[in-house]
Structure formats: structure tokens, C-alpha cells
Amino acid sequence: MRVRSIVTALLLAGAAVILLPVASAAAASPTTASCREGAMFADYQSGGFWTCSQGQYVYRQCGPGTHAVQIALDHVICNYA
């Protein structure tokens, strides 16, 4: 929660924020871990992302020519390279 507060403060101040993948999120098995509804994280190896839906992570692929980018703690967008 503290990280979210810091990121929010930086974004409100107009600072550029680059978030790196969190090791614990990458280490968790998205198919077996419980999750918070709507939580998202980028899968940099595949170019897609995981979204929590009904208590389980669901893999989603970005559109052609795009890849997943983590823009905030629980938010991912599909963007061009």
C-alpha cells in the first residue's frame, strides 16, 4: 500500500514514474494464487498480461504489434514498441 501512495504522489506531482516488475508477483503462479478482483500484471516474457477475474488470474494477449506495459501497481496497457 505504501508503494501505491508514493506512486500516486509522484504522478500527481507530474514526475515520470517507471515501475519495474515486482519479484513476488512474477514468482506467484497466476493460475493457483488467489487475487484481488481487477488486479493486473504484465507478463513481459509473453507480451500479454494477467487479470484477476472471479478470484482467479486469467491470461490475456495484447493485440497484434503491441505488448503489455505495467503503468501502475495494478494497471496494464497494451502499447506499441
All heavy atoms as a GROMACS GRO file, in nm:
protein
  590
    1MET      N    1   0.082  -0.119   0.000
    1MET     CA    2   0.000   0.000   0.000
    1MET      C    3   0.086   0.126   0.000
    1MET      O    4   0.052   0.222  -0.062
    1MET     CB    5  -0.093  -0.004   0.122
    1MET     CG    6  -0.198   0.099   0.116
    1MET     SD    7  -0.304   0.067  -0.026
    1MET     CE    8  -0.449   0.142   0.027
    2ARG      N    9   0.200   0.120   0.067
    2ARG     CA   10   0.289   0.235   0.073
    2ARG      C   11   0.342   0.269  -0.066
    2ARG      O   12   0.352   0.386  -0.100
    2ARG     CB   13   0.403   0.206   0.169
    2ARG     CG   14   0.500   0.320   0.184
    2ARG     CD   15   0.598   0.291   0.297
    2ARG     NE   16   0.714   0.375   0.291
    2ARG     CZ   17   0.718   0.500   0.329
    2ARG    NH1   18   0.610   0.559   0.373
    2ARG    NH2   19   0.830   0.570   0.322
    3VAL      N   20   0.373   0.168  -0.147
    3VAL     CA   21   0.423   0.193  -0.282
    3VAL      C   22   0.317   0.266  -0.364
    3VAL      O   23   0.347   0.360  -0.436
    3VAL     CB   24   0.463   0.061  -0.351
    3VAL    CG1   25   0.493   0.083  -0.497
    3VAL    CG2   26   0.581  -0.002  -0.280
    4ARG      N   27   0.191   0.223  -0.352
    4ARG     CA   28   0.083   0.288  -0.426
    4ARG      C   29   0.074   0.436  -0.388
    4ARG      O   30   0.056   0.522  -0.473
    4ARG     CB   31  -0.049   0.218  -0.401
    4ARG     CG   32  -0.163   0.283  -0.478
    4ARG     CD   33  -0.290   0.209  -0.458
    4ARG     NE   34  -0.281   0.087  -0.536
    4ARG     CZ   35  -0.377  -0.003  -0.542
    4ARG    NH1   36  -0.488   0.014  -0.475
    4ARG    NH2   37  -0.363  -0.110  -0.614
    5SER      N   38   0.087   0.469  -0.259
    5SER     CA   39   0.080   0.608  -0.213
    5SER      C   40   0.194   0.690  -0.271
    5SER      O   41   0.176   0.804  -0.313
    5SER     CB   42   0.084   0.614  -0.060
    5SER     OG   43  -0.024   0.545  -0.006
    6ILE      N   44   0.314   0.632  -0.273
    6ILE     CA   45   0.430   0.702  -0.326
    6ILE      C   46   0.413   0.726  -0.476
    6ILE      O   47   0.436   0.836  -0.525
    6ILE     CB   48   0.559   0.623  -0.298
    6ILE    CG1   49   0.587   0.623  -0.147
    6ILE    CG2   50   0.677   0.682  -0.374
    6ILE    CD1   51   0.695   0.526  -0.105
    7VAL      N   52   0.369   0.624  -0.549
    7VAL     CA   53   0.350   0.638  -0.694
    7VAL      C   54   0.242   0.742  -0.723
    7VAL      O   55   0.258   0.826  -0.810
    7VAL     CB   56   0.314   0.502  -0.758
    7VAL    CG1   57   0.268   0.520  -0.902
    7VAL    CG2   58   0.432   0.408  -0.750
    8THR      N   59   0.133   0.739  -0.649
    8THR     CA   60   0.026   0.837  -0.667
    8THR      C   61   0.078   0.978  -0.644
    8THR      O   62   0.050   1.068  -0.722
    8THR     CB   63  -0.092   0.806  -0.573
    8THR    OG1   64  -0.139   0.676  -0.598
    8THR    CG2   65  -0.204   0.907  -0.592
    9ALA      N   66   0.156   0.998  -0.538
    9ALA     CA   67   0.210   1.130  -0.508
    9ALA      C   68   0.302   1.177  -0.620
    9ALA      O   69   0.298   1.294  -0.661
    9ALA     CB   70   0.285   1.127  -0.375
   10LEU      N   71   0.385   1.088  -0.672
   10LEU     CA   72   0.475   1.125  -0.781
   10LEU      C   73   0.398   1.160  -0.908
   10LEU      O   74   0.431   1.256  -0.978
   10LEU     CB   75   0.574   1.012  -0.809
   10LEU     CG   76   0.680   0.989  -0.702
   10LEU    CD1   77   0.756   0.860  -0.728
   10LEU    CD2   78   0.775   1.107  -0.696
   11LEU      N   79   0.295   1.082  -0.939
   11LEU     CA   80   0.215   1.110  -1.058
   11LEU      C   81   0.143   1.243  -1.046
   11LEU      O   82   0.135   1.319  -1.142
   11LEU     CB   83   0.117   0.996  -1.084
   11LEU     CG   84   0.178   0.865  -1.131
   11LEU    CD1   85   0.073   0.756  -1.136
   11LEU    CD2   86   0.244   0.881  -1.266
   12LEU      N   87   0.088   1.272  -0.927
   12LEU     CA   88   0.019   1.399  -0.906
   12LEU      C   89   0.115   1.517  -0.916
   12LEU      O   90   0.077   1.626  -0.955
   12LEU     CB   91  -0.052   1.399  -0.772
   12LEU     CG   92  -0.174   1.306  -0.763
   12LEU    CD1   93  -0.228   1.304  -0.621
   12LEU    CD2   94  -0.282   1.350  -0.860
   13ALA      N   95   0.241   1.494  -0.880
   13ALA     CA   96   0.342   1.599  -0.888
   13ALA      C   97   0.396   1.616  -1.030
   13ALA      O   98   0.476   1.704  -1.056
   13ALA     CB   99   0.457   1.568  -0.792
   14GLY      N  100   0.354   1.530  -1.122
   14GLY     CA  101   0.399   1.540  -1.260
   14GLY      C  102   0.530   1.469  -1.287
   14GLY      O  103   0.591   1.490  -1.391
   15ALA      N  104   0.575   1.387  -1.195
   15ALA     CA  105   0.701   1.315  -1.213
   15ALA      C  106   0.680   1.194  -1.303
   15ALA      O  107   0.574   1.135  -1.306
   15ALA     CB  108   0.756   1.270  -1.078
   16ALA      N  109   0.784   1.158  -1.375
   16ALA     CA  110   0.780   1.036  -1.456
   16ALA      C  111   0.808   0.918  -1.364
   16ALA      O  112   0.902   0.920  -1.287
   16ALA     CB  113   0.883   1.043  -1.566
   17VAL      N  114   0.724   0.818  -1.371
   17VAL     CA  115   0.740   0.701  -1.285
   17VAL      C  116   0.756   0.578  -1.373
   17VAL      O  117   0.675   0.553  -1.460
   17VAL     CB  118   0.617   0.683  -1.193
   17VAL    CG1  119   0.630   0.557  -1.111
   17VAL    CG2  120   0.599   0.804  -1.105
   18ILE      N  121   0.863   0.505  -1.351
   18ILE     CA  122   0.886   0.380  -1.424
   18ILE      C  123   0.880   0.269  -1.322
   18ILE      O  124   0.964   0.262  -1.232
   18ILE     CB  125   1.021   0.380  -1.496
   18ILE    CG1  126   1.026   0.495  -1.597
   18ILE    CG2  127   1.046   0.246  -1.562
   18ILE    CD1  128   1.159   0.514  -1.662
   19LEU      N  129   0.781   0.184  -1.334
   19LEU     CA  130   0.767   0.073  -1.241
   19LEU      C  131   0.827  -0.053  -1.300
   19LEU      O  132   0.805  -0.085  -1.416
   19LEU     CB  133   0.618   0.049  -1.211
   19LEU     CG  134   0.548   0.165  -1.143
   19LEU    CD1  135   0.400   0.137  -1.133
   19LEU    CD2  136   0.606   0.190  -1.007
   20LEU      N  137   0.903  -0.122  -1.218
   20LEU     CA  138   0.962  -0.247  -1.260
   20LEU      C  139   0.877  -0.361  -1.208
   20LEU      O  140   0.808  -0.346  -1.107
   20LEU     CB  141   1.104  -0.258  -1.204
   20LEU     CG  142   1.197  -0.147  -1.250
   20LEU    CD1  143   1.331  -0.159  -1.180
   20LEU    CD2  144   1.215  -0.150  -1.400
   21PRO      N  145   0.880  -0.476  -1.275
   21PRO     CA  146   0.801  -0.589  -1.227
   21PRO      C  147   0.841  -0.626  -1.085
   21PRO      O  148   0.958  -0.626  -1.050
   21PRO     CB  149   0.835  -0.703  -1.323
   21PRO     CG  150   0.906  -0.641  -1.436
   21PRO     CD  151   0.956  -0.507  -1.393
   22VAL      N  152   0.743  -0.656  -1.003
   22VAL     CA  153   0.768  -0.695  -0.865
   22VAL      C  154   0.800  -0.844  -0.863
   22VAL      O  155   0.728  -0.925  -0.920
   22VAL     CB  156   0.643  -0.666  -0.778
   22VAL    CG1  157   0.666  -0.711  -0.635
   22VAL    CG2  158   0.609  -0.519  -0.786
   23ALA      N  159   0.909  -0.880  -0.795
   23ALA     CA  160   0.952  -1.019  -0.793
   23ALA      C  161   0.846  -1.112  -0.737
   23ALA      O  162   0.824  -1.221  -0.787
   23ALA     CB  163   1.081  -1.032  -0.712
   24SER      N  164   0.775  -1.068  -0.634
   24SER     CA  165   0.674  -1.156  -0.574
   24SER      C  166   0.558  -1.181  -0.670
   24SER      O  167   0.504  -1.290  -0.674
   24SER     CB  168   0.622  -1.095  -0.444
   24SER     OG  169   0.561  -0.971  -0.470
   25ALA      N  170   0.521  -1.083  -0.750
   25ALA     CA  171   0.413  -1.104  -0.846
   25ALA      C  172   0.459  -1.197  -0.957
   25ALA      O  173   0.384  -1.282  -1.004
   25ALA     CB  174   0.369  -0.970  -0.905
   26ALA      N  175   0.584  -1.183  -1.000
   26ALA     CA  176   0.634  -1.269  -1.106
   26ALA      C  177   0.653  -1.412  -1.057
   26ALA      O  178   0.637  -1.507  -1.132
   26ALA     CB  179   0.767  -1.213  -1.158
   27ALA      N  180   0.688  -1.427  -0.928
   27ALA     CA  181   0.714  -1.560  -0.874
   27ALA      C  182   0.584  -1.636  -0.846
   27ALA      O  183   0.584  -1.758  -0.845
   27ALA     CB  184   0.796  -1.549  -0.746
   28ALA      N  185   0.476  -1.563  -0.823
   28ALA     CA  186   0.349  -1.630  -0.791
   28ALA      C  187   0.295  -1.699  -0.915
   28ALA      O  188   0.307  -1.649  -1.026
   28ALA     CB  189   0.248  -1.527  -0.741
   29SER      N  190   0.238  -1.814  -0.895
   29SER     CA  191   0.174  -1.883  -1.006
   29SER      C  192   0.037  -1.822  -1.028
   29SER      O  193  -0.050  -1.835  -0.943
   29SER     CB  194   0.161  -2.032  -0.974
   29SER     OG  195   0.082  -2.094  -1.071
   30PRO      N  196   0.015  -1.751  -1.138
   30PRO     CA  197  -0.111  -1.681  -1.156
   30PRO      C  198  -0.231  -1.774  -1.166
   30PRO      O  199  -0.342  -1.731  -1.143
   30PRO     CB  200  -0.091  -1.603  -1.285
   30PRO     CG  201   0.030  -1.656  -1.349
   30PRO     CD  202   0.107  -1.731  -1.246
   31THR      N  203  -0.210  -1.899  -1.196
   31THR     CA  204  -0.324  -1.989  -1.209
   31THR      C  205  -0.369  -2.045  -1.074
   31THR      O  206  -0.480  -2.090  -1.061
   31THR     CB  207  -0.290  -2.106  -1.303
   31THR    OG1  208  -0.174  -2.172  -1.254
   31THR    CG2  209  -0.266  -2.056  -1.443
   32THR      N  210  -0.281  -2.041  -0.972
   32THR     CA  211  -0.317  -2.100  -0.844
   32THR      C  212  -0.328  -1.998  -0.732
   32THR      O  213  -0.384  -2.027  -0.628
   32THR     CB  214  -0.214  -2.207  -0.802
   32THR    OG1  215  -0.086  -2.145  -0.793
   32THR    CG2  216  -0.211  -2.320  -0.902
   33ALA      N  217  -0.273  -1.880  -0.751
   33ALA     CA  218  -0.274  -1.779  -0.645
   33ALA      C  219  -0.411  -1.712  -0.638
   33ALA      O  220  -0.476  -1.691  -0.739
   33ALA     CB  221  -0.166  -1.675  -0.672
   34SER      N  222  -0.456  -1.682  -0.517
   34SER     CA  223  -0.579  -1.605  -0.505
   34SER      C  224  -0.544  -1.460  -0.540
   34SER      O  225  -0.430  -1.418  -0.529
   34SER     CB  226  -0.635  -1.614  -0.364
   34SER     OG  227  -0.544  -1.560  -0.271
   35CYS      N  228  -0.643  -1.385  -0.582
   35CYS     CA  229  -0.614  -1.249  -0.626
   35CYS      C  230  -0.729  -1.156  -0.591
   35CYS      O  231  -0.838  -1.197  -0.556
   35CYS     CB  232  -0.589  -1.249  -0.776
   35CYS     SG  233  -0.724  -1.316  -0.876
   36ARG      N  234  -0.700  -1.027  -0.605
   36ARG     CA  235  -0.799  -0.922  -0.581
   36ARG      C  236  -0.863  -0.886  -0.714
   36ARG      O  237  -0.794  -0.864  -0.814
   36ARG     CB  238  -0.730  -0.800  -0.519
   36ARG     CG  239  -0.826  -0.691  -0.477
   36ARG     CD  240  -0.754  -0.578  -0.406
   36ARG     NE  241  -0.631  -0.537  -0.468
   36ARG     CZ  242  -0.622  -0.458  -0.575
   36ARG    NH1  243  -0.731  -0.412  -0.631
   36ARG    NH2  244  -0.505  -0.427  -0.626
   37GLU      N  245  -0.992  -0.881  -0.720
   37GLU     CA  246  -1.068  -0.855  -0.842
   37GLU      C  247  -1.016  -0.731  -0.915
   37GLU      O  248  -1.001  -0.625  -0.855
   37GLU     CB  249  -1.217  -0.836  -0.808
   37GLU     CG  250  -1.307  -0.834  -0.928
   37GLU     CD  251  -1.320  -0.969  -0.997
   37GLU    OE1  252  -1.296  -1.074  -0.935
   37GLU    OE2  253  -1.353  -0.969  -1.116
   38GLY      N  254  -0.983  -0.747  -1.042
   38GLY     CA  255  -0.937  -0.637  -1.125
   38GLY      C  256  -0.787  -0.616  -1.124
   38GLY      O  257  -0.736  -0.538  -1.204
   39ALA      N  258  -0.713  -0.683  -1.035
   39ALA     CA  259  -0.568  -0.668  -1.031
   39ALA      C  260  -0.509  -0.716  -1.162
   39ALA      O  261  -0.555  -0.814  -1.220
   39ALA     CB  262  -0.510  -0.745  -0.913
   40MET      N  263  -0.406  -0.648  -1.210
   40MET     CA  264  -0.344  -0.683  -1.338
   40MET      C  265  -0.192  -0.679  -1.323
   40MET      O  266  -0.140  -0.598  -1.247
   40MET     CB  267  -0.383  -0.581  -1.446
   40MET     CG  268  -0.531  -0.567  -1.468
   40MET     SD  269  -0.570  -0.425  -1.572
   40MET     CE  270  -0.522  -0.487  -1.732
   41PHE      N  271  -0.122  -0.766  -1.395
   41PHE     CA  272   0.022  -0.751  -1.407
   41PHE      C  273   0.070  -0.802  -1.541
   41PHE      O  274   0.017  -0.897  -1.597
   41PHE     CB  275   0.099  -0.812  -1.289
   41PHE     CG  276   0.094  -0.962  -1.279
   41PHE    CD1  277   0.190  -1.040  -1.342
   41PHE    CD2  278  -0.005  -1.025  -1.207
   41PHE    CE1  279   0.187  -1.178  -1.330
   41PHE    CE2  280  -0.010  -1.162  -1.196
   41PHE     CZ  281   0.087  -1.240  -1.257
   42ALA      N  282   0.170  -0.731  -1.595
   42ALA     CA  283   0.224  -0.762  -1.727
   42ALA      C  284   0.308  -0.888  -1.721
   42ALA      O  285   0.379  -0.914  -1.625
   42ALA     CB  286   0.308  -0.645  -1.777
   43ASP      N  287   0.301  -0.967  -1.826
   43ASP     CA  288   0.386  -1.084  -1.843
   43ASP      C  289   0.484  -1.048  -1.954
   43ASP      O  290   0.454  -1.060  -2.072
   43ASP     CB  291   0.301  -1.205  -1.882
   43ASP     CG  292   0.380  -1.334  -1.887
   43ASP    OD1  293   0.504  -1.328  -1.904
   43ASP    OD2  294   0.320  -1.441  -1.876
   44TYR      N  295   0.603  -1.000  -1.914
   44TYR     CA  296   0.699  -0.948  -2.011
   44TYR      C  297   0.757  -1.057  -2.100
   44TYR      O  298   0.806  -1.027  -2.208
   44TYR     CB  299   0.810  -0.871  -1.940
   44TYR     CG  300   0.758  -0.742  -1.879
   44TYR    CD1  301   0.740  -0.730  -1.743
   44TYR    CD2  302   0.724  -0.635  -1.959
   44TYR    CE1  303   0.690  -0.614  -1.688
   44TYR    CE2  304   0.674  -0.517  -1.906
   44TYR     CZ  305   0.658  -0.508  -1.769
   44TYR     OH  306   0.609  -0.393  -1.716
   45GLN      N  307   0.753  -1.181  -2.059
   45GLN     CA  308   0.806  -1.289  -2.142
   45GLN      C  309   0.715  -1.317  -2.261
   45GLN      O  310   0.761  -1.344  -2.371
   45GLN     CB  311   0.827  -1.415  -2.060
   45GLN     CG  312   0.938  -1.399  -1.959
   45GLN     CD  313   0.957  -1.524  -1.875
   45GLN    OE1  314   0.874  -1.613  -1.876
   45GLN    NE2  315   1.067  -1.529  -1.802
   46SER      N  316   0.584  -1.312  -2.239
   46SER     CA  317   0.491  -1.346  -2.347
   46SER      C  318   0.437  -1.222  -2.419
   46SER      O  319   0.382  -1.234  -2.528
   46SER     CB  320   0.373  -1.425  -2.290
   46SER     OG  321   0.293  -1.341  -2.210
   47GLY      N  322   0.446  -1.105  -2.356
   47GLY     CA  323   0.393  -0.983  -2.415
   47GLY      C  324   0.248  -0.958  -2.379
   47GLY      O  325   0.192  -0.855  -2.414
   48GLY      N  326   0.184  -1.051  -2.308
   48GLY     CA  327   0.045  -1.035  -2.265
   48GLY      C  328   0.038  -0.991  -2.120
   48GLY      O  329   0.134  -0.937  -2.066
   49PHE      N  330  -0.076  -1.015  -2.056
   49PHE     CA  331  -0.092  -0.976  -1.916
   49PHE      C  332  -0.193  -1.065  -1.847
   49PHE      O  333  -0.269  -1.137  -1.911
   49PHE     CB  334  -0.134  -0.829  -1.906
   49PHE     CG  335  -0.265  -0.796  -1.973
   49PHE    CD1  336  -0.382  -0.789  -1.900
   49PHE    CD2  337  -0.271  -0.772  -2.109
   49PHE    CE1  338  -0.502  -0.759  -1.961
   49PHE    CE2  339  -0.390  -0.741  -2.172
   49PHE     CZ  340  -0.507  -0.734  -2.098
   50TRP      N  341  -0.192  -1.061  -1.716
   50TRP     CA  342  -0.283  -1.139  -1.632
   50TRP      C  343  -0.379  -1.044  -1.562
   50TRP      O  344  -0.339  -0.938  -1.515
   50TRP     CB  345  -0.204  -1.217  -1.528
   50TRP     CG  346  -0.115  -1.321  -1.586
   50TRP    CD1  347   0.015  -1.306  -1.625
   50TRP    CD2  348  -0.150  -1.456  -1.615
   50TRP    NE1  349   0.063  -1.424  -1.676
   50TRP    CE2  350  -0.036  -1.518  -1.670
   50TRP    CE3  351  -0.266  -1.531  -1.598
   50TRP    CZ2  352  -0.036  -1.651  -1.709
   50TRP    CZ3  353  -0.263  -1.664  -1.638
   50TRP    CH2  354  -0.151  -1.722  -1.693
   51THR      N  355  -0.506  -1.082  -1.558
   51THR     CA  356  -0.610  -1.004  -1.491
   51THR      C  357  -0.683  -1.095  -1.393
   51THR      O  358  -0.714  -1.210  -1.426
   51THR     CB  359  -0.713  -0.951  -1.594
   51THR    OG1  360  -0.646  -0.875  -1.692
   51THR    CG2  361  -0.819  -0.866  -1.526
   52CYS      N  362  -0.713  -1.044  -1.275
   52CYS     CA  363  -0.788  -1.121  -1.177
   52CYS      C  364  -0.937  -1.111  -1.210
   52CYS      O  365  -0.993  -1.002  -1.217
   52CYS     CB  366  -0.763  -1.069  -1.036
   52CYS     SG  367  -0.854  -1.164  -0.912
   53SER      N  368  -0.999  -1.225  -1.232
   53SER     CA  369  -1.141  -1.230  -1.262
   53SER      C  370  -1.205  -1.342  -1.180
   53SER      O  371  -1.164  -1.458  -1.194
   53SER     CB  372  -1.163  -1.254  -1.412
   53SER     OG  373  -1.300  -1.267  -1.441
   54GLN      N  374  -1.297  -1.307  -1.095
   54GLN     CA  375  -1.368  -1.403  -1.010
   54GLN      C  376  -1.273  -1.487  -0.926
   54GLN      O  377  -1.288  -1.608  -0.912
   54GLN     CB  378  -1.461  -1.490  -1.093
   54GLN     CG  379  -1.565  -1.411  -1.166
   54GLN     CD  380  -1.656  -1.497  -1.251
   54GLN    OE1  381  -1.638  -1.618  -1.263
   54GLN    NE2  382  -1.755  -1.434  -1.311
   55GLY      N  383  -1.168  -1.421  -0.871
   55GLY     CA  384  -1.076  -1.487  -0.779
   55GLY      C  385  -0.966  -1.568  -0.844
   55GLY      O  386  -0.886  -1.632  -0.775
   56GLN      N  387  -0.956  -1.567  -0.977
   56GLN     CA  388  -0.851  -1.642  -1.047
   56GLN      C  389  -0.788  -1.552  -1.152
   56GLN      O  390  -0.855  -1.470  -1.214
   56GLN     CB  391  -0.909  -1.765  -1.116
   56GLN     CG  392  -0.964  -1.868  -1.022
   56GLN     CD  393  -1.015  -1.990  -1.097
   56GLN    OE1  394  -1.010  -1.996  -1.218
   56GLN    NE2  395  -1.064  -2.087  -1.024
   57TYR      N  396  -0.657  -1.573  -1.175
   57TYR     CA  397  -0.589  -1.498  -1.280
   57TYR      C  398  -0.624  -1.557  -1.417
   57TYR      O  399  -0.624  -1.678  -1.435
   57TYR     CB  400  -0.438  -1.501  -1.261
   57TYR     CG  401  -0.391  -1.403  -1.157
   57TYR    CD1  402  -0.344  -1.447  -1.034
   57TYR    CD2  403  -0.394  -1.266  -1.181
   57TYR    CE1  404  -0.301  -1.357  -0.938
   57TYR    CE2  405  -0.352  -1.175  -1.086
   57TYR     CZ  406  -0.304  -1.221  -0.965
   57TYR     OH  407  -0.262  -1.132  -0.871
   58VAL      N  408  -0.653  -1.468  -1.511
   58VAL     CA  409  -0.686  -1.505  -1.648
   58VAL      C  410  -0.583  -1.437  -1.739
   58VAL      O  411  -0.560  -1.316  -1.728
   58VAL     CB  412  -0.828  -1.459  -1.686
   58VAL    CG1  413  -0.859  -1.490  -1.831
   58VAL    CG2  414  -0.930  -1.519  -1.593
   59TYR      N  415  -0.520  -1.515  -1.828
   59TYR     CA  416  -0.421  -1.459  -1.919
   59TYR      C  417  -0.491  -1.394  -2.038
   59TYR      O  418  -0.586  -1.447  -2.092
   59TYR     CB  419  -0.326  -1.569  -1.970
   59TYR     CG  420  -0.224  -1.514  -2.066
   59TYR    CD1  421  -0.115  -1.444  -2.019
   59TYR    CD2  422  -0.239  -1.531  -2.202
   59TYR    CE1  423  -0.022  -1.391  -2.106
   59TYR    CE2  424  -0.147  -1.480  -2.291
   59TYR     CZ  425  -0.038  -1.410  -2.242
   59TYR     OH  426   0.053  -1.358  -2.329
   60ARG      N  427  -0.441  -1.279  -2.077
   60ARG     CA  428  -0.495  -1.208  -2.193
   60ARG      C  429  -0.378  -1.165  -2.281
   60ARG      O  430  -0.276  -1.120  -2.231
   60ARG     CB  431  -0.576  -1.086  -2.150
   60ARG     CG  432  -0.692  -1.124  -2.059
   60ARG     CD  433  -0.768  -1.002  -2.013
   60ARG     NE  434  -0.861  -1.032  -1.907
   60ARG     CZ  435  -0.982  -1.083  -1.922
   60ARG    NH1  436  -1.025  -1.111  -2.043
   60ARG    NH2  437  -1.060  -1.106  -1.819
   61GLN      N  438  -0.395  -1.178  -2.410
   61GLN     CA  439  -0.290  -1.140  -2.506
   61GLN      C  440  -0.321  -1.001  -2.560
   61GLN      O  441  -0.437  -0.969  -2.586
   61GLN     CB  442  -0.287  -1.241  -2.622
   61GLN     CG  443  -0.173  -1.219  -2.718
   61GLN     CD  444  -0.036  -1.237  -2.656
   61GLN    OE1  445  -0.013  -1.331  -2.581
   61GLN    NE2  446   0.053  -1.145  -2.683
   62CYS      N  447  -0.219  -0.921  -2.578
   62CYS     CA  448  -0.237  -0.790  -2.640
   62CYS      C  449  -0.260  -0.806  -2.790
   62CYS      O  450  -0.229  -0.911  -2.847
   62CYS     CB  451  -0.114  -0.702  -2.615
   62CYS     SG  452  -0.098  -0.649  -2.444
   63GLY      N  453  -0.311  -0.703  -2.851
   63GLY     CA  454  -0.339  -0.706  -2.994
   63GLY      C  455  -0.212  -0.715  -3.078
   63GLY      O  456  -0.101  -0.694  -3.029
   64PRO      N  457  -0.227  -0.743  -3.207
   64PRO     CA  458  -0.112  -0.757  -3.297
   64PRO      C  459  -0.023  -0.632  -3.295
   64PRO      O  460  -0.073  -0.520  -3.302
   64PRO     CB  461  -0.175  -0.774  -3.435
   64PRO     CG  462  -0.313  -0.823  -3.408
   64PRO     CD  463  -0.354  -0.763  -3.277
   65GLY      N  464   0.106  -0.654  -3.281
   65GLY     CA  465   0.204  -0.544  -3.282
   65GLY      C  466   0.217  -0.471  -3.150
   65GLY      O  467   0.292  -0.374  -3.142
   66THR      N  468   0.146  -0.513  -3.047
   66THR     CA  469   0.155  -0.446  -2.918
   66THR      C  470   0.204  -0.544  -2.811
   66THR      O  471   0.203  -0.665  -2.832
   66THR     CB  472   0.019  -0.388  -2.874
   66THR    OG1  473  -0.074  -0.494  -2.854
   66THR    CG2  474  -0.035  -0.290  -2.976
   67HIS      N  475   0.245  -0.490  -2.699
   67HIS     CA  476   0.289  -0.571  -2.585
   67HIS      C  477   0.242  -0.504  -2.456
   67HIS      O  478   0.215  -0.384  -2.453
   67HIS     CB  479   0.442  -0.588  -2.586
   67HIS     CG  480   0.515  -0.458  -2.568
   67HIS    ND1  481   0.536  -0.372  -2.673
   67HIS    CD2  482   0.568  -0.400  -2.460
   67HIS    CE1  483   0.601  -0.265  -2.628
   67HIS    NE2  484   0.621  -0.279  -2.499
   68ALA      N  485   0.231  -0.582  -2.350
   68ALA     CA  486   0.182  -0.531  -2.222
   68ALA      C  487   0.288  -0.445  -2.154
   68ALA      O  488   0.406  -0.477  -2.156
   68ALA     CB  489   0.144  -0.646  -2.132
   69VAL      N  490   0.242  -0.335  -2.094
   69VAL     CA  491   0.329  -0.245  -2.019
   69VAL      C  492   0.260  -0.216  -1.885
   69VAL      O  493   0.145  -0.173  -1.882
   69VAL     CB  494   0.352  -0.112  -2.095
   69VAL    CG1  495   0.436  -0.017  -2.013
   69VAL    CG2  496   0.415  -0.139  -2.229
   70GLN      N  497   0.331  -0.239  -1.775
   70GLN     CA  498   0.279  -0.211  -1.641
   70GLN      C  499   0.289  -0.061  -1.620
   70GLN      O  500   0.398  -0.004  -1.619
   70GLN     CB  501   0.363  -0.286  -1.537
   70GLN     CG  502   0.303  -0.287  -1.399
   70GLN     CD  503   0.202  -0.398  -1.384
   70GLN    OE1  504   0.220  -0.506  -1.435
   70GLN    NE2  505   0.097  -0.371  -1.311
   71ILE      N  506   0.175   0.010  -1.604
   71ILE     CA  507   0.179   0.155  -1.587
   71ILE      C  508   0.154   0.198  -1.444
   71ILE      O  509   0.184   0.311  -1.407
   71ILE     CB  510   0.080   0.226  -1.682
   71ILE    CG1  511  -0.062   0.183  -1.654
   71ILE    CG2  512   0.119   0.204  -1.826
   71ILE    CD1  513  -0.166   0.270  -1.720
   72ALA      N  514   0.098   0.112  -1.363
   72ALA     CA  515   0.076   0.139  -1.220
   72ALA      C  516   0.072   0.004  -1.150
   72ALA      O  517   0.079  -0.101  -1.214
   72ALA     CB  518  -0.053   0.218  -1.198
   73LEU      N  519   0.057   0.006  -1.021
   73LEU     CA  520   0.065  -0.116  -0.943
   73LEU      C  521  -0.028  -0.224  -0.995
   73LEU      O  522   0.011  -0.338  -1.010
   73LEU     CB  523   0.035  -0.086  -0.795
   73LEU     CG  524   0.054  -0.201  -0.700
   73LEU    CD1  525   0.199  -0.250  -0.701
   73LEU    CD2  526   0.015  -0.160  -0.560
   74ASP      N  527  -0.152  -0.192  -1.025
   74ASP     CA  528  -0.249  -0.291  -1.071
   74ASP      C  529  -0.304  -0.261  -1.210
   74ASP      O  530  -0.413  -0.305  -1.243
   74ASP     CB  531  -0.366  -0.301  -0.973
   74ASP     CG  532  -0.330  -0.374  -0.847
   74ASP    OD1  533  -0.239  -0.459  -0.852
   74ASP    OD2  534  -0.392  -0.348  -0.743
   75HIS      N  535  -0.233  -0.184  -1.290
   75HIS     CA  536  -0.286  -0.145  -1.420
   75HIS      C  537  -0.185  -0.175  -1.531
   75HIS      O  538  -0.067  -0.146  -1.519
   75HIS     CB  539  -0.322   0.003  -1.422
   75HIS     CG  540  -0.427   0.037  -1.322
   75HIS    ND1  541  -0.559   0.004  -1.338
   75HIS    CD2  542  -0.420   0.098  -1.203
   75HIS    CE1  543  -0.628   0.044  -1.235
   75HIS    NE2  544  -0.546   0.100  -1.150
   76VAL      N  545  -0.236  -0.229  -1.641
   76VAL     CA  546  -0.154  -0.264  -1.756
   76VAL      C  547  -0.221  -0.207  -1.880
   76VAL      O  548  -0.344  -0.203  -1.890
   76VAL     CB  549  -0.146  -0.420  -1.770
   76VAL    CG1  550  -0.076  -0.460  -1.899
   76VAL    CG2  551  -0.076  -0.480  -1.649
   77ILE      N  552  -0.138  -0.160  -1.973
   77ILE     CA  553  -0.190  -0.121  -2.104
   77ILE      C  554  -0.114  -0.199  -2.210
   77ILE      O  555  -0.005  -0.248  -2.186
   77ILE     CB  556  -0.175   0.031  -2.130
   77ILE    CG1  557  -0.027   0.072  -2.131
   77ILE    CG2  558  -0.254   0.113  -2.030
   77ILE    CD1  559  -0.002   0.212  -2.184
   78CYS      N  560  -0.174  -0.212  -2.327
   78CYS     CA  561  -0.106  -0.270  -2.443
   78CYS      C  562  -0.059  -0.154  -2.528
   78CYS      O  563  -0.138  -0.068  -2.564
   78CYS     CB  564  -0.200  -0.362  -2.520
   78CYS     SG  565  -0.244  -0.511  -2.429
   79ASN      N  566   0.071  -0.150  -2.558
   79ASN     CA  567   0.130  -0.037  -2.627
   79ASN      C  568   0.222  -0.087  -2.738
   79ASN      O  569   0.269  -0.199  -2.734
   79ASN     CB  570   0.208   0.049  -2.527
   79ASN     CG  571   0.226   0.191  -2.574
   79ASN    OD1  572   0.187   0.228  -2.684
   79ASN    ND2  573   0.287   0.273  -2.489
   80TYR      N  574   0.246  -0.001  -2.834
   80TYR     CA  575   0.341  -0.034  -2.941
   80TYR      C  576   0.483  -0.019  -2.889
   80TYR      O  577   0.508   0.058  -2.797
   80TYR     CB  578   0.317   0.056  -3.062
   80TYR     CG  579   0.185   0.028  -3.128
   80TYR    CD1  580   0.073   0.104  -3.098
   80TYR    CD2  581   0.172  -0.075  -3.219
   80TYR    CE1  582  -0.049   0.077  -3.158
   80TYR    CE2  583   0.051  -0.104  -3.279
   80TYR     CZ  584  -0.060  -0.026  -3.247
   80TYR     OH  585  -0.180  -0.054  -3.305
   81ALA      N  586   0.576  -0.089  -2.951
   81ALA     CA  587   0.717  -0.086  -2.908
   81ALA      C  588   0.778   0.051  -2.925
   81ALA      O  589   0.738   0.132  -2.997
   81ALA     CB  590   0.798  -0.188  -2.986
   0.00000   0.00000   0.00000
